[in-house]
Amino acid sequence: MKLAFSTNAFKRYSLEDSIREVGKIGYSGVEILCDMPHAYPPTFDDTQVKSVKETITSCGLQISNLNAFTLYAIGDVYHPSWIEDQEALKEKRIQHTVNCIRLAKKIGAKNVSTEPGGPVPVNANRYELEKTFSDGLARVARIAEEEDVLVLVEPEPDLLIENSHQFKKFMKTLSSNHIRLNFDIGHFFCVNEDPAELVYELSESIGHFHLADIASDRVHNHLIPGRGSIDFCRVFDAMDNIGYDGFVTVELYPYQEDPIQAAKEAYNYLDKIIRLSK
């Protein structure tokens, strides 16, 4: 596996400066935030694409993933979602994902991660919401197939799809092999599942990993690896056993005040585990 770091912790930095800082620490890859203030597609032109590609190359990095989850540019963390009541809002989420797929092709990214539907309204019909989400993904899947870019659904606590059972059930409604899983280790831990066991169970669907630590109370709050309760040794052993050789992206957006220190601490902790396991 290869370690990467997400620029969503570096919102106070330019995208190029974020990439440079990630490269200095020793990471092999960088995940790019497809939202303001970084690579929001409607405001991210070809000149910026060229600049970012040059910066990534000069730093000896690769792009681990394009993070298309949040939409602060026109909404918030979750909205517009895939399951909005208003058709126009759903369309904005669909178009954002299509735009991110197009950007991935331009910038050289293999995958784009997205939210797992969105927050579930009170008294909503889950079947109808899942169908709405599935229909939306089916539309973007056609573009993903044309561009050969994976769209990765990221289960998260309190959203439409939050656990492995729901994810596996939902995937049966889709026929595209370009829709897969962004396996967030912390998110599965939060919903009382064992991430190490799920690596085996979901191995055929995994396109990329997100990583952050979580406290023993399993409250969804991203912590620097080593400050929480997740047994990363077991998770990494499971990844090795299934032959996963892709990226694991550290996602520490709560550490905006000092992302460099957070990224360094995370890298030193995780790199030590990886070295000891070899």
Order of alpha helices (4+ residues) and beta strands (2+ residues): beta-alpha-beta-alpha-beta-alpha-beta-alpha-beta-alpha-beta-alpha-alpha-beta-alpha-beta-alpha
